[in-house]
Amino acid sequence: MSFQLRAVALLLWVVVSWGLSGCDAQAPSNGTVGRELRRSLGGEPGTLDPQLAGDTYAFEVLRDTYEGLVTEDAVGRPIPGQALRWEVSPDGREYRFTLRPSLRWSDGQPLVAADFVRGLRRAVDPRVASPNGLLLRVIAGASAVMAGRLPVEALAVAAPDPMHVVVRLDHPAEFLPAVLAHPVASPYRPGPPVFNGAYCLKAWLPGRPLHAVANPYYRAANSVDIQRVAYLGIADENVEILRYRAGSIDVTGGLPVDEVQWARAHLPGQLQLAPQA
């Protein structure tokens, strides 16, 4: 089981994106008064490249910093993300995703279907060696591409126009939307990092907190209430709970098992219990 503590005032969840160079300082603001959410990740991320990340600490940030065609609701069910909707062929082997209109990267440049195709191809490219590329092996051609028997262009994903992404499968797989909600299926654009989630990362130094600010180009920027986020890599759960009780962090990455009953009794409404595969 995974245990987390969240300040009651911050129980409304917001999706979160980052950008060392990708947030346009001149971009329009939604005018919301700024607040900072202080989150402990439970450890230091190894990388914040969505196709290369392999640890849970990174995923906590990447789910906030990037958004795929599909995302998840508050209880983990797949729902439309950057895609407005999708249709499935009668044989269950082809998914056609329609993007939301006017999507943009965090630097204000258009985000199009080809960016999602590029990200999926990168995830199965054996030269990239993504630790989570195997999640995409249900896509036709993925296994052969990862084994080096076919070029990445053989992956059965296509962008017939800037607004549509087509994914063909080896066999019907109703779980595909859940897979596409994983950070490994994030869009990709070569060059300096740019992001398409709700926040942009402004600073990241080893051993120091990651600081993020709201991305004004996020598709639902007006719904993002918390304007700043600090991610702390506190590896010791006992330190986390002490800092939480002292008010220096708002969300813990975990909780010592022997503190669960105490938290139930003394912090009602603040303890989150969730099964984890």
KAZIUR-V591193 format. One record per backbone hydrogen bond with DSSP energy under -0.5 kcal/mol. CO is the residue of the C=O (numbers start at 1). NH is the residue of the N-H. If there is no record, write none. Layout:
CO | NH
CO | NH
This chain:
2 | 274
4 | 272
5 | 252
7 | 10
8 | 11
22 | 24
23 | 25
24 | 27
35 | 37
35 | 228
36 | 38
37 | 39
37 | 230
38 | 250
38 | 251
39 | 232
48 | 50
49 | 52
49 | 53
55 | 59
56 | 60
57 | 61
58 | 61
58 | 62
59 | 63
61 | 64
61 | 65
62 | 66
64 | 198
64 | 199
65 | 196
65 | 197
68 | 82
69 | 81
69 | 83
70 | 68
71 | 79
73 | 76
77 | 73
79 | 71
82 | 100
85 | 98
87 | 96
89 | 92
92 | 173
93 | 169
94 | 89
95 | 97
95 | 167
96 | 87
97 | 99
97 | 165
98 | 84
98 | 85
100 | 103
103 | 111
105 | 108
106 | 24
109 | 105
110 | 112
112 | 115
112 | 116
113 | 116
113 | 117
114 | 118
115 | 119
115 | 188
116 | 120
117 | 121
118 | 122
119 | 123
120 | 124
121 | 124
121 | 125
122 | 125
125 | 128
125 | 129
130 | 133
132 | 135
133 | 136
134 | 137
136 | 139
138 | 170
139 | 142
140 | 156
141 | 145
142 | 146
143 | 147
144 | 149
144 | 150
145 | 148
151 | 154
152 | 155
155 | 157
156 | 168
158 | 166
161 | 164
162 | 113
163 | 99
164 | 161
165 | 97
166 | 158
167 | 95
168 | 140
173 | 176
175 | 178
175 | 179
176 | 180
177 | 181
178 | 181
179 | 182
180 | 70
182 | 185
183 | 186
193 | 21
195 | 106
198 | 215
200 | 213
203 | 211
205 | 208
210 | 231
211 | 202
211 | 203
212 | 229
213 | 200
214 | 216
215 | 218
217 | 104
218 | 221
220 | 223
221 | 224
223 | 225
225 | 227
227 | 214
228 | 37
229 | 212
230 | 39
230 | 232
231 | 210
232 | 41
232 | 42
232 | 234
233 | 235
235 | 237
236 | 240
237 | 241
238 | 242
239 | 243
240 | 244
241 | 245
242 | 246
243 | 247
243 | 248
243 | 249
244 | 247
250 | 7
251 | 40
256 | 259
257 | 260
259 | 263
260 | 264
261 | 265
262 | 266
263 | 267
267 | 270
267 | 271
270 | 6
271 | 273
272 | 4
274 | 2
